[in-house]
Amino acid sequence: MQIVELDIKLPYEGRGKILGRLYEKIRGEIRDIHFFPPDAEGISEIKMEIVEDDAPRLLAELRKIIKKGTITFKVLSEA
């Protein structure tokens, strides 16, 4: 089990469609989530902390969904 922080940046206008698909893919437990308002370029930021067994596999699946945005992750702890 790993606690992973995901930092997702996407266009604000397509955020709702992508969030629904993200929720289906995240099988782990969401510990914390923060939604930030869009900046001057219209890019919205979402930060999540999740508990996941296989973080690299999850990241690969999320990158297939998020085509117009970026996603970075950081492993906070391993159990």
N, C-alpha and C positions, 0 to 999 in steps of 0.2 A: 504494500500500500504506500502510495506517495501522496503528499499534499502538493498540488501544482497550482501556480498562479498563471492564469491566461490573461494576456493583454491583447484585446482585439480592437482594431481601428477599422471602421467601415463608413461608407457614405450614409448620411442620416436618412435619406429618403428610402433606402432599401433595407433599413435596419429591422423592421418588423418581420419581413419575410424570412430573413436570415436567422433571426432569433428563434423562430419557431422550429426551424430545421436543426439549429444548434441544440435546442433542448431535447430533441429526439435522440441525438447522437451522444449526449453526455449521459453516460450510464452511472457514473459515480455520484457521490453526494456533493451537492453544492454547499460549501460552508459560508461563503460570503460573495456578494456581487454588488458592484457599483456601476451605475450608468452616469456618464459625464455628458454634458450638453455639447452640441456641435461647435466647432471652432469657426473661424472666419471662412475657411475653405469648405465647410459643410461636412467635416469628418467627425464622427461621433466615436467615443472611446468607451469600452466596456472592460472592466477588470473583474475576474472571477477567481475564487479559490475553490478548488474541487479536490475531492479524495478519489484517486483513480488507481487501478491496478497496473494498467499498461499505458502510460502517458505517451510514448512515441507513436503507438498505433492510433490513439485518439487524436493526436496532433495531425497525423497524415489524413485522417478522415475529415477533420475540420478544415484543412487547407483545400480539400476538394470542394467544400461548400462555399468558402469565402474566396471568391475570385477577384472582387474589386477592392478588397481590403487587405490588411496585414494582420498576422497573428504571431505573437511571441509567447514563449512560456519559460517559466523558471521553476525548478523543483525547490520547494521550501523545506521539506523534510521527508525522510524515508522511514517507514516503520517495518 
